[in-house]
Amino acid sequence: MKEIKYGLSKRSIKKLVSNKLALVGLIMILTVSILCFGAPLFTNYNPNDINTTEKFVEPSQQHLLGTDALGRDTWSRLLYGGRLSIIIGVASSFSAAAIGTVLGCISGYFGGKIDWLLIYISEIFACFPQIILVLVIMAFVGQGVWVMIFIFAITGWTSSMRLVRSKILSLKTEPYVESCKVNNVSKMSIMFKHLLPNTMGIIILSFTVEVAVYILAEAGLSFLGIGVPKGVPTWGNMLNAARNLSTMQTHPLVWLTPGTAISLVVLGINFLGDGLRDVFDVTE
């Protein structure tokens, strides 16, 4: 059994490596992540230090990407802000996928009224644009990094739930499931030890793609001033600080750098997602 699993893993890795776009995407993600999470190694400036005597300083050896309207170092804000934006994207996607996976397993395996109820609840969430749900919840809860992760998690689980449910529905009729039932294996064990591992492909793929979605969502909400508090450096807040038309025209680096970083990460995730889709495609 171990040899079979090792063979499948080796085959999957080879398939991923052979996809050049997926490799490019992985390199892009790793490069940005290393720079952001290793920020103290690449900059000596605090991203929140204000120096009004150095407003909109041009790029130099001291300030690689110049400064913003408050004299804050753009390079340090880009790195530290990227760290938070990536954390929000990954944590939100993981939380939403975890909720959706558990509910999808329960819905698909038990069926009947439980399945109907969970599908009905997911349809209610799907009826409202996520941005509206986020705004409503944020109006009561407030702003913050963990608040945003919480909101994304409880509003974004429906897609993962439907994917897992459909996979469980097709798997629960397999002979090994019937064998488990005959041998009095508990329902929880069948769901989470026997069925769930066979859905990991679509879960990983969904998780990867959703990371990009939540990074963009954070950037959009923070740009509008309703996401992460303005004092916290994120790529979205960097864009928010540059939304003045004159600033956009005369100091393009203030908004161009976070915009480029977001584009690179999202593009890298999409490239990697395409590669993972090929890896987990059992028809090939």
C-alpha positions in Angstrom: 0.0 0.0 0.0 2.8 2.4 0.9 4.5 1.6 -2.5 1.3 2.4 -4.3 0.9 5.7 -2.5 4.6 6.6 -3.1 4.1 5.8 -6.8 1.1 8.0 -7.0 2.8 10.8 -5.2 5.8 10.6 -7.4 3.6 10.5 -10.5 1.7 13.6 -9.3 5.0 15.5 -8.6 6.3 14.7 -12.1 3.0 15.8 -13.6 3.2 19.1 -11.8 6.9 19.7 -12.6 6.2 19.0 -16.3 3.7 21.9 -16.3 5.9 24.9 -16.9 3.2 27.5 -16.1 2.6 25.8 -12.8 6.3 26.0 -12.0 6.4 29.7 -13.0 3.4 30.3 -10.7 5.0 28.4 -7.8 8.2 30.4 -8.2 6.2 33.7 -8.3 4.3 32.7 -5.1 7.5 31.5 -3.3 9.5 34.6 -4.3 6.8 37.1 -3.0 6.2 35.0 0.1 9.9 34.9 1.0 10.2 38.6 0.6 7.1 39.4 2.6 7.6 36.9 5.5 11.3 37.7 5.6 10.6 41.4 5.6 13.0 42.3 8.5 15.9 40.9 6.4 15.1 43.1 3.4 14.2 46.4 5.0 15.3 48.4 8.1 12.2 50.7 8.1 9.1 50.3 10.2 6.1 50.3 7.8 4.2 52.7 10.1 6.9 55.2 10.8 5.7 58.6 9.7 8.2 61.3 8.5 6.4 64.4 7.2 9.7 65.9 6.0 10.1 63.1 3.5 6.7 63.1 1.7 6.8 61.5 -1.8 10.6 61.1 -1.8 11.8 59.6 -5.1 13.4 56.1 -5.2 16.9 56.1 -3.8 19.3 53.9 -1.9 17.7 54.8 1.3 14.1 54.4 0.0 14.1 51.8 -2.8 10.6 52.6 -3.9 10.3 56.1 -2.4 7.8 57.2 0.2 4.1 57.9 0.4 2.1 61.0 1.4 3.0 60.5 5.1 6.7 59.9 4.4 6.4 56.1 5.1 8.8 53.9 3.3 6.9 52.2 0.4 9.2 49.2 0.1 8.8 48.3 3.8 5.0 48.8 3.6 4.9 46.6 0.5 6.7 43.7 2.3 4.9 44.0 5.7 1.6 44.7 3.9 2.0 41.6 1.7 2.6 39.5 4.7 -0.8 40.4 6.1 -2.6 40.2 2.8 -1.3 36.7 2.2 -2.2 35.6 5.7 -5.7 36.9 5.2 -6.0 35.1 1.9 -4.6 31.8 3.2 -6.4 31.8 6.6 -9.8 32.8 5.0 -9.5 30.2 2.3 -8.5 27.5 4.8 -11.3 28.3 7.3 -13.9 28.5 4.5 -12.7 25.2 3.0 -12.7 23.5 6.4 -16.3 24.5 7.1 -17.4 23.6 3.6 -15.6 20.2 3.8 -17.2 19.1 7.0 -20.7 20.2 5.9 -20.2 18.7 2.5 -19.2 15.3 4.0 -22.3 15.4 6.3 -24.6 16.5 3.5 -23.4 14.0 0.9 -23.2 11.0 3.2 -26.4 11.3 5.2 -28.6 12.8 2.4 -32.3 13.2 3.1 -33.5 16.0 5.4 -30.0 16.9 6.5 -28.8 17.2 2.9 -31.9 19.3 2.1 -31.4 21.6 5.1 -27.7 22.2 4.3 -28.3 22.8 0.6 -31.1 25.2 1.6 -28.8 27.2 3.9 -26.1 27.3 1.2 -28.6 28.6 -1.3 -29.6 31.4 1.1 -26.0 32.5 1.4 -25.6 32.2 -2.4 -28.6 34.5 -2.9 -26.8 37.5 -1.5 -23.6 38.9 -3.0 -20.7 38.2 -0.6 -19.8 41.8 -0.5 -23.3 42.6 0.9 -22.9 40.0 3.6 -19.5 41.2 4.5 -20.7 44.8 4.8 -23.7 43.8 7.0 -21.6 41.6 9.3 -18.8 44.2 9.5 -21.3 46.9 10.5 -22.1 44.9 13.7 -18.7 43.3 14.4 -16.3 46.1 13.3 -13.0 46.1 11.4 -9.9 44.1 12.0 -7.7 41.4 10.4 -9.2 38.5 12.3 -12.7 40.0 11.9 -12.2 39.9 8.1 -10.9 36.3 8.1 -13.9 35.3 10.2 -16.3 37.1 7.9 -14.8 35.5 4.8 -14.9 32.1 6.4 -18.6 32.2 7.3 -19.6 33.7 4.0 -17.4 31.7 1.6 -17.9 28.0 2.6 -20.7 27.2 0.1 -18.5 26.5 -3.0 -16.3 24.0 -1.0 -19.4 22.4 0.5 -21.0 21.8 -2.9 -17.8 20.3 -4.4 -17.2 17.9 -1.5 -20.9 17.0 -1.4 -21.0 16.0 -5.0 -17.8 14.0 -4.6 -19.1 12.2 -1.5 -22.4 11.4 -3.3 -20.4 9.5 -6.0 -18.1 7.8 -3.6 -20.5 6.5 -1.0 -21.8 3.9 -3.4 -18.4 2.3 -3.8 -17.9 -1.3 -2.7 -15.4 -0.4 0.1 -18.0 1.8 1.7 -20.5 -1.1 1.7 -17.7 -3.2 3.2 -17.2 -0.7 6.0 -20.9 -0.7 6.8 -21.0 -4.5 6.9 -18.1 -4.5 9.3 -19.9 -2.0 11.6 -17.4 0.8 11.0 -18.9 4.0 12.5 -20.4 6.6 10.2 -17.9 9.3 11.3 -15.1 6.9 10.5 -16.5 6.2 7.1 -16.9 9.9 6.3 -13.7 11.3 7.6 -11.2 8.3 7.4 -12.4 6.6 4.2 -14.4 9.1 2.0 -12.7 12.4 2.9 -9.2 11.4 1.8 -10.6 10.7 -1.7 -11.8 14.2 -2.0 -8.5 15.9 -1.1 -7.8 16.7 -4.7 -10.7 19.0 -5.2 -10.3 20.5 -1.7 -6.7 21.4 -2.4 -7.6 22.9 -5.8 -10.5 24.9 -4.4 -8.4 26.1 -1.5 -5.6 27.3 -3.8 -7.9 29.2 -6.1 -9.8 30.8 -3.2 -6.6 32.2 -1.7 -6.4 34.5 -4.7 -10.1 35.4 -4.4 -9.7 36.5 -0.8 -6.5 38.5 -1.4 -8.4 40.4 -4.1 -11.4 40.8 -1.7 -9.2 42.2 1.0 -7.6 44.6 -1.4 -11.0 45.8 -2.7 -12.6 46.3 0.7 -9.5 48.0 2.1 -9.3 50.2 -0.9 -12.9 51.3 -0.2 -11.9 52.0 3.4 -14.2 49.3 4.9 -11.7 46.4 5.2 -8.7 46.3 7.5 -8.2 49.4 9.6 -6.1 52.1 7.8 -3.3 52.0 10.4 -2.6 48.3 9.5 -0.3 47.9 6.4 -1.8 45.7 3.7 -1.8 45.9 -0.1 -5.4 47.1 0.0 -4.6 49.9 2.4 -1.6 51.0 0.3 -4.0 51.3 -2.7 -6.4 53.2 -0.5 -3.7 55.7 0.5 -3.1 56.4 -3.2 -6.7 56.8 -4.5 -6.4 60.5 -4.7 -6.3 61.4 -8.5 -3.4 63.8 -8.2 -1.4 61.2 -6.3 -2.1 58.5 -8.9 -0.9 60.8 -11.7 2.2 62.3 -10.0 3.4 59.5 -7.8 2.5 56.2 -9.6 4.8 54.1 -7.5 2.6 54.5 -4.5 -0.2 52.5 -6.1 1.7 50.7 -8.8 3.8 48.6 -6.4 1.0 47.1 -4.4 -1.1 46.6 -7.6 1.8 44.8 -9.2 2.3 42.6 -6.2 -1.3 41.6 -6.1 -1.3 40.9 -9.8 1.8 38.7 -9.5 0.4 36.6 -6.6 -3.0 36.2 -8.1 -1.4 35.2 -11.5 0.9 32.8 -9.8 -1.9 31.2 -7.9 -3.9 30.8 -11.1 -1.0 29.2 -12.9 -0.4 26.8 -9.9 -4.1 26.1 -9.8 -4.1 25.0 -13.4 -1.2 22.7 -12.7 -3.0 21.2 -9.7 -6.1 20.7 -11.8 -4.1 18.6 -14.2 -2.5 16.6 -11.4 -5.8 15.7 -9.8 -7.6 15.1 -13.1 -8.1 11.3 -12.9 -9.3 11.2 -16.6 -5.8 11.7 -17.9 
